[in-house]
Amino acid sequence: MQTALSLLAALAGYLIGSLSFAVIVSRAMGLSDPRSYGSGNPGATNVLRSGNKAAAILTLVFDALKGYLPVLAVLVWGPPHGLEEGTAALVGLAAFLGHLWPVFFRFQGGKGVATAAGVIFALNPWLGVATLATWVIIAAFSRYSSLAAIVSAAFAPIYQLLIWEAGPTALTLIIMGLLLVWRHQANIKKLLAGTESKLGHKAGSAASPVSKPHHATKARKKT
């Protein structure tokens, strides 16, 4: 019975994680699909490249909440049903995987930074603070969101193992960290090449209207 409940909770976490708020918020606010400009990643950083800060903030908040709330629900209401830290960690991982491979969006998801942050804050609030501080420091000095995410993903499980303890939470952090680094492969190549976009950089295709075809311009000049 306990195993069945854990699997059902994980399934619920995955379905919640599959809600791609970058796409949902952009559609609701009449913006271009974030998968069609910039990095093509449906996440808050790419939505910010549209020039709409409100949309980016909403995307960030909702993506974090979809990782935070399912885990918190297990921690609050799970113990009477035998659902402890292991199930909470499993649900958090499922929500994270839902963001990466969302069933509602043809399994084409984002990189999971905000969702992972939500999961971490729910599992261990102080670890969340330490990881967020790491992200802020790296982002402030480098202006690269991707570099900040990669460094934070690497340090989160290290903090957990050194300061707290090994267990289901540490295992989930290691898996999420490895997947986050893997999802940032293209960013790592751009960072090494010096072509990675910095925070606040607008994507031209999203921020400006589509230009008219060249042959149409020629025809207008002739007339």
N, C-alpha and C positions, 0 to 999 in steps of 0.2 A: 504493500500500500504506500509506504513511504517513498519507494523508488518511483512508483507511478506518479505520485504528487510532484516529485522532483523533476521528472521528465515533462510533466504538464507545465510546470512553472518555467522550465527552460524554453519550451515551445512558445509560451506567452511572451517571454523575454525576447525571443527571436523575432516574433511578429511585430512587437513594439519597436524593436530596433530596425525593422525593415521600412519604417516610415521615414522616407528621405525628405527631411524638412527643408533642405536647400531647394529642392524642386517644388515642394508644396508651397513654401513661403513665396518663392519667386512667381509662381503662377498666381497666387492670391493677390500679389502686389503689381501684377501686370509687367513683370520683368522677363528678360530672356531666360531661357533654360540654362542653368549654370553649366550644364554638360556641353554647351555649344560655344563656349568662349573661354579665354584664359587657359588654365590647366585642364579644363574639362572635368574637374573634380567637383562633385556635388557636396560642397562643404562651405563653411562660413568664410574661410579665407578667399575662396574663389568668388563667392557672392559679393564680397567686399570690392572685388575688382569691377563690379558693375557700377560702382560709385554710390550705391544705396547703402548707407551705414545701418539704417534701421533694419533692413532685410538681413544684413549680415549678423547683427546682434540677435535678432529673433531666431535665425538659423542656429547660431551658437548655443543659445539658451535651450531651445527645444531638443537639439541633438544631445546636449549634456543631460537634460532631464530624462530622455528615453533610456539612458544608461543608469541614471541615479535612482529613479522611482521604482523600477522593477526589483532592484536589489534591496532598496529600503523596505519595500512591501514584504519581502521574504524575511528580512531581519526583524520586522515588527510583528507580523502575523504568522510567521512560519514556525517558531519554536513550539507552540501548543500542538502542532501537527508533526513534530519531529524533524522539521526543516531547519537546519543550522547553517553554519558558515559555509560548509561545502556546497549546499544548494544555492546559497546567495552568490557564491563565486561562480557557480555554473550558470546561473541566470544572467549574471553580468557579462560573462563570456558570450553567452547566446545573443544578448542584445548587441554586443559589439560585432559579432559575426553577421547579425541582421543588417547592421549599417554597411558592412563591407559587401555583402551579397544579399540585397533586399529582394524578397520574393515578389513584392508589389511593383518593382521597377526593373524587371528582367535581369535581376541579380547584378545590376550595374550600380555599385554604390561608391561611397567615398572612402577616405583613408582612416576614419574612425577616431581622430584625435579628441574631439569634444565628447563623443560617446564614451571613450575610454576614461576621460577625466571624470565624467559623471559616475562611472562604475567605481573608480578609485575613491572618490569622495564618499560614496555610500559604504564601501567596505572598510575604509580606514580614513576618517576625516583628516587626521594629522598628516598622514601620508599624502593625501590630496593637496594639502597646503604646501608641503615640501616639494611636490612635483610641480605644482603651479608656479611656485617661486622660481624653480629651475627654468621653467618655460619663459617666464617674464624676463629673467636675467639674460638668457641667451638671445631672446627676441629683441630686447632693448639694445644690446650691444651689436648684434649682427644685422638686425632688421629682416632676418630670414625666418619666416614662420615654420618652414619645413625643417630647418636645422634645429630650431627650438623644440619641435615635436620629436625629432629623432633622439636628441640628447635626453629629453625628459622620459621618453619611452625606455631608454637604456638604464636610466638611473632609478626609475620607480621600483623595479624588483630588487635592486641593490639596496635601496633604502629599507624596503620591507624586511629583507633578510638580515641586514646589519642591525637595525634598530628594534625591530619587532621579532617576527619568527617565521620559520618556514611553515607551509601548510597550503590549504586550498587557495587562499588569497595570493600567496607568492606564486603558485603554479599558474593561476590565471594571469597575473601580471607578466610573467615570463612569456606566456603564449601571446598575449596582446602586444607586448613589446616587440617580439620577433615579427609578428604580422604587420605592425606599424612600420617597422624599418623596411620590410619587404615591399609594402605598398608605396614607400617613398623612393623606390629604386630610381625612377626617372628624375626625381628632385636631387638625389645624391649625385647623379651624373651631371646635372646642370650646375650644382654647387661646385663641383670639381672643375667644370669648364668655365665658371664665372658668368653663367647666363641665367641663373635662377632669379625669378622676380622677387622683389622685396615687398614688404608689407606696405599696403596703401597704393600699390601700382595698379592702375586701371587697365582693363583689357579693352583694346581699341574696338573690337567687334561688338562688345557689349555696351560701351559707353557712347558710341557714335552711330548714326544711321548707316545703313548699307549704301555704299557708293553705287552710282549708276554705271552700267556697262560702258566700256570704252567706245564701242562702235556707235552707241547712242549719242555720245558727246560729239563725235565726229559729224554725224548726220545733222545735229543741231547747228553746228558751225557752218556747214555748207548752205543751209537755208538762211 
